[in-house]
Amino acid sequence: MPDASRKYRNYLLAILLVILGYNFVDRLALGLVLQDIKVDLALSDTQLGFLNGVAFALFYSILGIPIARWADRGNRVSIIGLTTAAWSAAVALSGMATNFVQLMLIRVVVGVGEAGCVPPAHSLIADFFTRAERPRAVSVYMQGISGSLVIGYFVAGWLNEFYGWRAMFLLIGLPGLALATLARFTLREPRKGPPNTAVSSSAQPSLKEVCVTLWSSATFRHLLYSYSVLYFFSYGGTQWTPAFFVRSFGLKTGNWVLGSL
């Protein structure tokens, strides 16, 4: 662990927390305006499900592995800054889509960008906090998800209510570029040496070795199964619940936070 002041470590944790929360805001925002997108672009529920699910989740889950491997070897601050800028720009571009294919491709970019949020953040936390401090640090970091549920629904809901879903995506996407810049130039990478050569590849196990080692652990397999089922159903419900209330009870997106409490 590098010699870092408590003030800097708290700042690092705060920036990572905000980025994680911002990472989840886009997903909540899309679910919130599914009905508006359906009407505007004349899409079917199958197409909406593809945007919400496969187009995002497939690339998010698959690309998370090579990005995590990159974080093992490269400059994690640069990875966080680059991917945050990528998904923020893609979110802003979502409001410019005029058909299903355009929106699908944009969602793919969002998924790829957001896959670069968690792996390097956990790696940085492990470097700056001792083993005894990490449980608390990680629990604080994960509060970004909880905060995004309230802030994301509230902000996205009212922006959609006042300006429409296109402007909403633009307004929640552009600030992420400033956040990416802040992370890139105020956080520091504790590893010595230039990016991508900081750790010798010979000192790193191969991807095959990692997979074999993990799969040999019954604990890992049980966690993998459990989390797969958990996220499959929880994300599906989270993304479609707003559309259900909008269609069935006429709930407005601006009142979604109050109506869901």
C-alpha positions in Angstrom: 0.0 0.0 0.0 1.5 3.4 -0.9 2.1 6.1 1.6 -1.1 8.1 1.3 -2.7 10.6 3.7 -6.1 9.8 5.2 -7.4 12.9 3.4 -6.4 11.7 0.0 -7.7 8.2 0.6 -11.1 9.6 1.7 -11.0 11.8 -1.5 -10.2 8.7 -3.6 -13.1 6.8 -2.1 -15.5 9.7 -2.6 -14.6 10.1 -6.3 -14.9 6.4 -6.9 -18.3 6.3 -5.0 -19.7 9.1 -7.2 -18.5 7.4 -10.4 -20.1 4.2 -9.3 -23.4 6.0 -8.6 -23.2 7.8 -11.9 -22.5 4.4 -13.5 -25.9 3.2 -12.3 -27.9 6.3 -13.0 -28.0 5.6 -16.8 -29.5 2.2 -16.3 -32.2 3.5 -14.0 -32.9 6.4 -16.4 -33.4 4.0 -19.4 -35.9 1.9 -17.5 -37.7 5.0 -16.4 -38.4 6.2 -19.9 -39.0 2.9 -21.7 -42.6 3.8 -22.4 -41.7 7.2 -23.9 -39.0 5.6 -26.1 -41.5 2.9 -27.2 -44.1 5.6 -28.3 -41.5 7.9 -29.9 -39.6 5.3 -31.9 -42.5 2.9 -32.4 -40.7 0.0 -30.8 -42.0 -3.3 -29.6 -41.5 -4.6 -26.0 -39.1 -7.2 -27.5 -36.9 -4.5 -28.9 -37.1 -2.6 -25.6 -36.1 -5.7 -23.8 -33.1 -6.2 -26.1 -32.0 -2.6 -25.4 -32.4 -3.1 -21.7 -30.9 -6.6 -21.6 -28.8 -8.2 -24.3 -27.4 -5.1 -26.0 -26.1 -3.8 -22.7 -25.6 -6.8 -20.4 -23.8 -9.1 -22.9 -21.0 -6.6 -23.6 -20.9 -5.4 -20.1 -20.3 -8.8 -18.7 -18.0 -10.1 -21.4 -15.8 -6.9 -21.7 -15.5 -6.7 -17.9 -13.0 -9.6 -18.0 -10.4 -8.1 -20.4 -10.8 -4.7 -18.8 -10.1 -6.3 -15.4 -7.0 -8.0 -16.9 -6.0 -4.6 -18.2 -6.4 -3.1 -14.7 -4.1 -5.8 -13.4 -1.3 -4.5 -15.6 -2.1 -1.0 -16.6 -2.9 2.5 -15.3 -6.2 2.1 -13.4 -6.8 5.8 -13.1 -6.5 6.1 -16.9 -8.9 3.2 -17.4 -11.5 4.8 -15.1 -11.2 8.2 -16.8 -11.3 6.7 -20.3 -14.3 4.4 -19.7 -16.2 7.0 -17.7 -15.8 9.4 -20.6 -16.9 6.7 -23.1 -20.1 5.8 -21.4 -21.0 9.4 -20.5 -20.6 10.4 -24.2 -22.7 7.4 -25.3 -25.4 8.2 -22.8 -25.6 11.8 -24.1 -25.8 10.4 -27.7 -28.7 8.2 -26.7 -31.0 11.2 -27.0 -30.0 11.6 -30.7 -31.0 8.1 -31.7 -33.8 8.1 -34.3 -34.3 4.3 -34.6 -33.8 1.0 -32.9 -30.5 0.1 -34.5 -28.9 3.4 -33.6 -30.0 3.2 -30.0 -28.9 -0.5 -29.8 -25.4 0.4 -30.9 -25.2 3.3 -28.5 -26.3 0.9 -25.7 -23.5 -1.4 -26.6 -20.9 1.4 -26.2 -22.5 2.3 -22.9 -22.1 -1.4 -21.7 -18.5 -1.5 -22.8 -17.7 1.8 -21.1 -19.5 0.9 -17.8 -17.7 -2.4 -17.7 -14.6 -0.4 -16.8 -15.9 1.1 -13.6 -15.8 -1.5 -10.9 -12.7 -3.7 -11.6 -10.1 -0.9 -11.5 -11.9 0.8 -8.6 -11.7 -2.3 -6.4 -8.1 -2.7 -7.4 -7.3 0.9 -6.3 -9.1 0.5 -3.0 -7.1 -2.7 -2.3 -3.9 -0.7 -2.9 -4.7 2.3 -0.8 -6.5 0.6 2.2 -5.1 -2.1 4.4 -6.7 -5.5 4.7 -8.4 -4.5 7.9 -9.7 -1.3 6.3 -11.0 -2.8 3.1 -14.4 -4.1 4.2 -15.4 -0.6 5.4 -13.9 1.1 2.3 -15.7 -1.3 -0.1 -19.0 -0.9 1.8 -18.7 2.9 1.6 -17.9 2.6 -2.1 -20.9 0.3 -2.8 -23.2 3.0 -1.3 -22.9 4.6 -4.7 -25.5 2.1 -6.0 -27.9 3.0 -3.2 -27.5 6.7 -3.7 -28.1 6.3 -7.5 -31.5 4.7 -6.8 -32.9 7.8 -5.2 -30.9 10.5 -7.1 -31.1 8.8 -10.4 -34.8 8.2 -10.4 -35.5 11.7 -9.0 -33.3 13.6 -11.5 -34.0 11.5 -14.5 -37.7 11.4 -13.8 -38.2 15.2 -13.5 -35.8 15.9 -16.4 -38.0 13.6 -18.6 -41.1 15.2 -17.3 -40.0 18.8 -18.1 -37.8 18.3 -21.2 -38.4 14.8 -22.7 -36.3 11.7 -22.8 -33.9 13.0 -25.4 -32.9 16.0 -23.4 -32.8 13.9 -20.3 -30.1 11.6 -21.6 -28.1 14.6 -22.8 -28.3 16.3 -19.5 -27.3 13.3 -17.4 -24.6 12.3 -19.9 -22.5 15.4 -20.3 -21.6 16.0 -16.6 -19.9 12.6 -16.7 -17.3 14.0 -19.0 -16.3 16.5 -16.3 -16.3 13.6 -13.8 -14.0 11.6 -16.0 -11.6 14.5 -16.3 -11.6 15.1 -12.6 -10.8 11.4 -11.9 -8.1 11.3 -14.5 -6.2 14.4 -13.3 -6.7 14.3 -9.6 -6.4 10.6 -8.7 -3.0 8.9 -8.9 -1.8 5.5 -9.9 0.4 4.1 -7.1 2.2 1.7 -9.4 5.6 2.6 -10.7 6.5 2.7 -14.4 4.5 3.6 -17.6 1.0 2.3 -18.2 0.6 -1.3 -19.3 4.2 -2.2 -18.3 3.8 -1.6 -14.6 3.5 -5.3 -13.9 5.5 -7.9 -15.7 3.3 -10.2 -17.7 5.5 -13.1 -16.4 4.5 -12.3 -12.9 0.8 -12.6 -13.8 -1.0 -15.9 -14.1 -2.6 -16.6 -17.5 -6.3 -16.2 -18.0 -6.7 -19.9 -18.2 -4.9 -20.4 -14.9 -7.1 -17.9 -13.2 -10.3 -19.5 -14.6 -9.1 -23.0 -13.5 -8.2 -21.8 -10.0 -11.5 -20.0 -9.5 -13.6 -22.8 -10.9 -11.9 -25.3 -8.5 -13.3 -23.3 -5.6 -16.8 -24.5 -4.6 -17.4 -21.1 -2.9 -16.7 -19.2 -6.1 -19.0 -21.5 -8.1 -21.8 -21.0 -5.5 -21.4 -17.2 -5.6 -21.3 -17.2 -9.4 -24.6 -19.1 -9.6 -26.2 -17.1 -6.9 -25.3 -13.7 -8.3 -26.2 -14.7 -11.8 -29.8 -15.6 -10.7 -30.0 -12.6 -8.4 -29.0 -10.0 -11.1 -31.0 -11.8 -13.8 -34.3 -11.3 -11.9 -33.5 -8.1 -10.0 -32.4 -6.1 -13.0 -35.3 -7.4 -15.1 -37.7 -6.3 -12.4 -36.0 -2.9 -11.8 -36.0 -2.0 -15.5 -39.6 -2.9 -16.3 -41.3 -1.8 -13.1 -41.5 1.9 -14.0 -43.1 1.0 -17.4 -45.6 -1.2 -15.6 -46.8 1.6 -13.4 -46.8 4.2 -16.2 -48.9 1.9 -18.4 -51.2 0.5 -15.7 -51.7 3.4 -13.4 -50.8 6.5 -15.3 -47.9 7.3 -13.0 -45.7 10.1 -14.2 -41.9 9.7 -14.3 -41.5 12.8 -12.2 -43.5 11.2 -9.4 -41.8 7.8 -9.7 -39.5 8.2 -6.6 -42.5 9.2 -4.4 -44.7 6.5 -6.0 -42.2 3.8 -5.5 -41.5 4.4 -1.8 
